[in-house]
Amino acid sequence: MSKSVCAFDQRIVSSYSQLSAKARIVADYLQHHPDKVLIQSTAEIAGACQVSKASVSRFFRQLGYQDHQQVCEELRQEREWGQPLLSTGPSDSSEHSDLAAITQVYRQLEQLDSEQLVKEISQAKQIYIIGYRNSYPLAMHFRQQLMQCRGQITLLPLPAQSIGEDLQQITADDLVIVIGIRRRPSVFSALIKQLQGLKCLLITDQSGQRYASQVSQLIVCPMSNHSALDSYAAPMSLLAHLSNQVYDFLAEAAQQHSNQVSNNYQALAELEQQG
């Protein structure tokens, strides 16, 4: 494993689907607040997660560590190698939380083969973007952004329609992008299982890491568990980044496509006039 990849983070991702419910609470907390594992005691982590100290100790053992101290020693060694650890600051404000989450997303992109991902989004014969509940507006926004770059993009599910017929149309030349942030419908696990064997990118929060082995690519957008309502700054930033990367990859073809879209807007008088 490259020294630029945090072994602790990787162990959480690879073990997440086997963790207990309480262990997942601890995992979510430490992924969103990566500095806390170093500056807080086991008891303080337990208090922040509202679980027992024994649950936190079991969490570390489930990841293959002897105890909390061994994790700290590993992370200090990685700091010496140059691995950054985020700090959310003492106030843990929404601004700090959003910045920490966005930074973690971009760290993942550095570790993934993001160039290959952008190439797949750019060159797929057909793109299917799937989102339910709060992920549906994200999926719709991503579709609208990509439609400025290229064609053949389908948003699913259609309102009041089932999805089985559409899944039947997907081929090996296509790309499926599933967005599943936070509360996902009960059909979600069956959907991911049905998509196995196809090119599939899953954009999810910490809890969706359980599907890592079932999809081609996984990008985790950390979501805070400590505010009443979620901020979607991290997934929106990710979608903007990917859309711009696709536009740059397609270059002149994307420019021609977006120019034609603008011509259509003008011909149909769909947009408010400037000035």
HELIX and SHEET records of a PDB file:
HELIX    1   1 ALA A    7  SER A   15  1                                   9    
HELIX    2   2 TYR A   16  GLN A   18  5                                   3    
HELIX    3   3 ALA A   21  HIS A   32  1                                  12    
HELIX    4   4 LYS A   36  ILE A   39  1                                   4    
HELIX    5   5 THR A   42  CYS A   49  1                                   8    
HELIX    6   6 LYS A   53  GLN A   62  1                                  10    
HELIX    7   7 HIS A   68  TRP A   81  1                                  14    
HELIX    8   8 SER A   94  GLN A  111  1                                  18    
HELIX    9   9 SER A  114  GLN A  123  1                                  10    
HELIX   10  10 SER A  135  LEU A  146  1                                  12    
HELIX   11  11 GLY A  164  LEU A  167  1                                   4    
HELIX   12  12 PHE A  188  GLN A  194  1                                   7    
HELIX   13  13 GLN A  206  GLN A  214  5                                   9    
HELIX   14  14 ALA A  233  LEU A  250  1                                  18    
HELIX   15  15 GLU A  252  LEU A  268  1                                  17    
SHEET    1   A 5 ILE A 153  LEU A 156  0                                        
SHEET    2   A 5 ILE A 127  GLY A 131  1                                        
SHEET    3   A 5 LEU A 175  GLY A 180  1                                        
SHEET    4   A 5 CYS A 200  THR A 204  1                                        
SHEET    5   A 5 GLN A 217  VAL A 220  1                                        
END                                                                             
